[in-house]
């Protein structure tokens, strides 16, 4: 084990939870401990944690890769910080990548985690990136990236009543019912996180993520759930250089904001095929699927 790390009890049945003693705080992540040199690193969204990717860790289609999922600061069992800026989150991701001495890796970011991935492109060199539930932000901030939705106000609020938590979590899904584990995951987030990170965005403490994405020369994929009530797909099509993306455009799946949880077979199929391309250098093909899983809506 690398110096500065310690193993603790896993939160997924067969995967190891490890903590990094970084200069400012301890970071937690889970690792399937694969010997593969090809690594997929998952970064979760606001008020989630690394166990949101349990369906990806359990899927045989991804078993050939080393899978690592980070608890961002103030989430899961990573330490809280006095305040939060996007740079704190990108620093945490860089600490993880550097500590594990990763060389061949894909960054997969969901929602806020997608912003972390994009912001990290100025300091990290992944072979590929995949973001979903994430509209790359431009400077100045273009609010048309988001659809008007009541839950948007709750994302930046620290103290939420039980009905507000239920409403916010329900907006992440299309048909899936919110359960006690979802609420517990949400309540495990540092109470100061949501308002602090929201105010940081409001102060413009972020890079031009549209420019970062369009300038990135590695393999890149953008996935959008057609039942996501918060992300504006037209914004994605207008801002992103679609010709530079995997499959030459936005991959639209008939699912929700948390599509990796609600429809993991659809998501994992796309991720497995993208990883095949990135790590093998294979020619991009929209018909080269490992499994036959329908993308049609209900």
DOKE-369232 format. One record per residue (C-alpha): x, y, z; residue in one letter. Coordinates in steps of 0.001 Angstrom, whole numbers, padded with zeros to 6 digits, always signed. Last residue first. Example, Ala and Ser with C-alpha at 12.3 -4.5 7.8 and 13.67 -1.06 7.14 Angstrom:
// residues 2
+013670-001060+007140s;+012300-004500+007800a;
//
This chain:
// residues 298
-041040+003757-021905x;-038093+005180-023803x;-035969+003277-026265x;-032329+002681-025530x;-032738-001125-025678x;-029922-003232-024307x;-028136-005619-026643x;-024777-006187-025079x;-021182-005503-026040x;-022079-002768-028495x;-020151-001941-031658x;-022906-000126-033553x;-021911+003473-032808x;-018358+002764-033897x;-015243+004666-032872x;-012062+003062-034177x;-010253+001093-031479x;-007484+002758-029502x;-007665-000089-026999x;-007900+001895-023782x;-010078+004745-024980x;-012282+002750-027323x;-012919-000090-024901x;-013583+002488-022167x;-016270+004087-024349x;-017861+000689-024926x;-017869-000097-021228x;-019252+003358-020352x;-022091+003081-022848x;-023071-000373-021626x;-022725+000769-018030x;-025204+003592-018578x;-027899+001465-020164x;-027412-001343-017663x;-027299+001151-014767x;-030769+002591-015411x;-031866+004278-012176x;-028468+004504-010505x;-026244+005488-013430x;-029192+007527-014764x;-029103+009893-011811x;-030392+012834-013884x;-032985+010556-015457x;-033360+008018-018229x;-034099+007476-021900x;-030461+007884-022933x;-029024+010665-025068x;-025388+010412-026139x;-024456+013955-027159x;-022668+014102-030494x;-020027+012735-032830x;-020249+009193-031411x;-017491+010215-028974x;-017253+013987-029069x;-015164+016264-031276x;-017935+016756-033850x;-020266+017970-031109x;-018178+021061-030346x;-020123+021916-027213x;-021973+025163-026536x;-025064+024933-028728x;-025766+021218-028333x;-025292+021330-024571x;-027498+024410-024250x;-030188+022639-026248x;-030059+019743-023775x;-031053+022001-020834x;-030287+020140-017596x;-032730+020277-014666x;-035641+017992-015477x;-033494+015010-016566x;-035932+012719-018395x;-033850+012657-021602x;-030793+011627-019589x;-027678+013208-021116x;-024294+011640-021766x;-021193+013534-022880x;-018156+011588-024064x;-014553+012631-024544x;-011469+010938-025971x;-008399+013112-025522x;-007678+016445-027214x;-009341+018769-024690x;-009896+022191-026275x;-013683+021824-026508x;-013945+020611-022932x;-011716+023314-021451x;-013415+026056-023506x;-016857+024933-022334x;-015515+024660-018787x;-014591+028327-018623x;-012951+028171-015216x;-014737+028437-011885x;-014887+030836-008976x;-017523+033083-010561x;-018788+034445-007274x;-022040+032546-007824x;-020104+029308-008239x;-018502+029918-004844x;-021896+030772-003377x;-023209+027370-004514x;-020158+025603-003067x;-020712+027188+000341x;-024491+026778+000355x;-024278+023072-000433x;-021298+022166+001753x;-022030+023569+005191x;-024176+020664+006338x;-021385+018202+005484x;-022993+015394+003491x;-024171+012273+005310x;-027760+013523+005114x;-027804+012872+001361x;-026491+009316+001725x;-029010+008668+004515x;-031838+009987+002326x;-030831+007725-000554x;-030522+004746+001811x;-034017+005459+003161x;-035556+005129-000314x;-036494+007420-003195x;-038702+005605-005705x;-037395+005116-009237x;-039606+006387-012052x;-037806+009421-013484x;-035129+010137-010891x;-033037+013066-009658x;-036167+015133-009012x;-037180+012611-006338x;-034036+013481-004377x;-034961+017157-004274x;-038596+016516-003345x;-037691+014024-000616x;-035121+016396+000843x;-037658+019221+000763x;-040256+017060+002524x;-037706+016214+005271x;-036788+019854+005879x;-033589+021138+004352x;-030787+023055+006036x;-027871+023693+003696x;-029512+025145+000581x;-027709+025283-002760x;-029353+022241-004355x;-032711+023319-002908x;-033042+026276-005276x;-032630+023994-008289x;-035347+021719-006967x;-038108+024066-008060x;-037082+023708-011743x;-036205+026231-014425x;-033978+024376-016897x;-030246+024772-016542x;-027513+025707-018993x;-029650+028764-019793x;-027953+030267-016755x;-024979+031367-018856x;-022151+032175-016454x;-019694+034672-017901x;-017783+032530-018497x;-019122+029201-019668x;-020228+026199-017649x;-020184+022654-019004x;-023696+021206-018489x;-023360+018112-016297x;-025842+015260-015836x;-023234+013068-017458x;-019507+013464-018016x;-017082+011013-019606x;-013386+011780-019867x;-010565+010026-021694x;-006833+009392-021606x;-006607+011563-018499x;-003996+014337-018290x;-004503+016317-015087x;-003938+019977-014150x;-005980+022097-016595x;-008323+019185-017312x;-009274+019173-013645x;-011961+021826-014164x;-013757+019481-016551x;-013644+016525-014151x;-014786+018620-011176x;-017659+019985-013289x;-018634+016407-014076x;-018536+015571-010377x;-021103+018317-009821x;-023426+016288-012105x;-021716+012898-012553x;-018053+012670-013491x;-016159+009797-015103x;-012404+010343-015434x;-010642+007752-017590x;-007219+006448-016678x;-003859+005309-017949x;-001078+006741-015764x;-002332+006567-012188x;+000248+007064-009451x;-002333+006168-006791x;-001312+009212-004754x;-001179+011427-007855x;-004676+010464-009034x;-006154+010832-005537x;-004419+014140-004809x;-005548+015414-008212x;-009148+014551-007328x;-008875+016335-003994x;-007369+019405-005663x;-010300+019407-008093x;-012690+019426-005143x;-010910+022231-003300x;-010729+024146-006592x;-014524+024043-006831x;-014659+026073-003661x;-015734+024897-000241x;-015491+026187+003296x;-014114+025014+006662x;-013489+021565+005127x;-015155+018228+005896x;-013174+014993+005969x;-013903+012158+003583x;-016330+009631+005066x;-019184+010141+002630x;-019093+013763+001518x;-017454+016888+002960x;-014451+016546+000656x;-015326+014388-002377x;-015631+010653-001728x;-013740+009130-004626x;-014558+006061-006717x;-011891+003749-008150x;-012440+000929-010633x;-009560-001100-012063x;-010812-002466-015320x;-011726-005945-016521x;-014745-005979-014206x;-016590-003296-016179x;-018948-005601-018088x;-019178-007793-014961x;-021245-005018-013280x;-020880-004788-009478x;-018586-001755-009392x;-020885+000114-011796x;-023982-000677-009766x;-022221+000532-006597x;-021508+003942-008152x;-023625+005912-005647x;-021277+004334-003086x;-018769+007117-003752x;-020905+009794-002136x;-023941+011935-002917x;-024662+015438-001663x;-023506+017134-004893x;-022415+014649-007552x;-020005+011733-007648x;-016540+011367-009166x;-015654+007973-010684x;-012130+006969-011741x;-011820+004261-014405x;-008382+002658-014504x;-006490+000686-017125x;-003358-000789-015538x;-005434-003787-014513x;-004446-005483-011252x;-007932-004920-009854x;-008204-003657-006274x;-011924-002820-006581x;-011099+000546-005026x;-013231+002737-002788x;-012248+006266-001836x;-011772+008396+001258x;-009875+011652+001602x;-008254+012848+004802x;-007631+016547+005196x;-005247+019428+004487x;-001904+017756+003746x;-003466+014538+002400x;-003864+011432+004543x;-005462+009198+001945x;-008194+006833+003127x;-009022+003477+001614x;-012282+001551+001252x;-011739-001859-000285x;-014229-003565-002535x;-015888-006940-002085x;-019197-006071-000417x;-019277-002332-000958x;-018889-000058+002067x;-015519-001665+002842x;-013993-001593+006313x;-010782+000409+006461x;-007489+000514+004617x;-004870+003201+005284x;-002947+005465+002959x;-000045+007838+003600x;+002549+005549+002059x;+001198+003496-000841x;+000000+000000+000000x;
//
